Amino acid sequence: MGQTEEGRYLTVYFVRKLTGEALIVSARDMSKKERSPMGRSKKKRDPMPEHFKTLDAAAKFWDTHDLADYWDQTSEANFEVDLQRRVFLTALEPELAKKLVNRAHKEGVSTETLVNVWLTEKLGEGA
């Protein structure tokens, strides 16, 4: 979580690759609760895993937990983000495309994010 040079507050989920680079999995605007240190809950919280075995495990944890409740366990990470992208178009069978859109919607992510996460897991970074 942090503030961009333009002043926008973002929550960025990333995986640090073996090369030291960050693979951004998701980014979103911070909630009001996340922006306000006073707004954090004092409720009992589940322990945050030191490492997640898979992106899916991290996604499942954060789908059911609020990062604002774990702010004291985070550390600052500074990195440059190069938003230049290349777009690769791939034809899908219409029924497969419908299933993909439905699954992405169910998981609360874009179809692009879902495809990238699945392909990254399937192909294995650096393998």
C-alpha positions in Angstrom: 0.0 0.0 0.0 1.3 3.4 -0.8 0.9 6.7 -2.6 1.9 7.3 -6.2 3.9 10.4 -7.3 0.6 11.8 -8.4 -0.9 11.4 -4.9 -3.2 8.4 -5.6 -3.3 5.8 -2.8 -3.0 2.2 -4.1 -2.9 -1.3 -2.8 -0.7 -3.4 -5.0 -0.4 -7.1 -4.7 2.8 -8.5 -6.2 5.0 -11.5 -6.2 8.8 -11.0 -5.9 10.4 -13.0 -8.6 13.8 -14.8 -8.1 15.3 -12.1 -10.3 14.2 -9.5 -7.7 11.6 -8.0 -10.0 8.0 -7.7 -8.9 5.3 -9.4 -10.8 2.2 -7.3 -10.2 -0.8 -9.6 -9.6 -3.4 -6.9 -8.9 -3.7 -3.2 -8.0 -6.6 -1.2 -6.7 -7.4 2.1 -4.9 -7.1 1.9 -1.2 -10.3 1.8 0.9 -10.9 4.7 3.4 -10.1 2.2 6.2 -6.8 1.3 4.7 -5.8 5.0 4.3 -6.6 5.9 7.9 -4.4 4.4 10.6 -7.1 5.3 13.1 -9.7 3.4 11.3 -8.1 0.0 11.8 -10.0 -2.5 13.8 -8.7 -3.8 17.1 -10.4 -7.1 16.6 -8.6 -10.4 16.9 -7.0 -11.4 13.6 -5.8 -14.6 12.1 -2.0 -14.8 11.7 -0.8 -13.7 8.4 1.3 -16.4 6.7 5.0 -15.6 6.2 4.9 -17.0 2.7 2.0 -18.2 0.5 2.7 -21.4 -1.4 0.7 -20.2 -4.5 -0.9 -17.1 -5.8 -4.3 -18.8 -5.3 -3.5 -19.3 -1.6 -2.6 -15.6 -1.3 -5.8 -14.6 -3.1 -8.0 -16.8 -0.9 -6.4 -15.3 2.3 -6.9 -11.7 1.1 -10.4 -12.3 -0.2 -11.4 -13.0 3.4 -9.1 -10.6 5.3 -8.6 -6.8 5.3 -5.1 -5.6 4.7 -5.8 -2.6 7.0 -5.9 -5.1 9.9 -2.4 -6.2 9.1 -0.8 -2.9 8.3 1.6 -3.2 11.3 3.0 -6.3 9.8 3.8 -4.8 6.4 7.1 -3.2 5.3 7.8 -0.5 2.8 8.7 -1.7 -0.7 10.1 0.7 -3.2 10.1 -0.3 -6.9 9.7 1.2 -10.2 6.7 0.2 -12.3 7.0 0.1 -16.1 3.5 0.1 -17.4 4.5 -0.5 -21.0 2.7 -3.5 -22.2 2.6 -5.7 -25.2 -0.8 -7.2 -26.1 -1.0 -10.7 -27.5 -4.3 -11.6 -29.0 -5.4 -15.3 -28.9 -8.6 -16.7 -30.4 -10.8 -18.6 -28.0 -13.7 -20.9 -28.7 -16.9 -18.9 -27.8 -18.0 -21.3 -25.0 -14.5 -21.3 -23.5 -14.6 -17.5 -23.6 -17.9 -17.4 -21.8 -16.6 -19.8 -19.1 -13.5 -17.6 -18.7 -15.5 -14.4 -18.3 -17.9 -16.1 -15.7 -14.9 -17.5 -13.7 -13.1 -14.2 -13.7 -16.3 -12.4 -12.5 -16.9 -15.1 -9.8 -13.3 -14.5 -8.6 -13.6 -10.7 -8.8 -10.8 -10.2 -11.3 -10.5 -9.2 -14.9 -10.3 -12.0 -17.5 -6.8 -10.7 -18.4 -5.7 -11.0 -14.8 -7.1 -14.5 -14.5 -5.5 -15.7 -17.7 -2.1 -14.2 -16.7 -2.2 -15.8 -13.3 -3.2 -19.2 -14.7 -0.6 -19.1 -17.4 2.1 -18.0 -15.0 1.2 -20.9 -12.6 1.0 -23.4 -15.5 4.2 -22.4 -17.3 6.1 -21.7 -14.1 8.2 -18.5 -13.8 11.8 -19.3 -14.8 11.0 -22.9 -15.7 
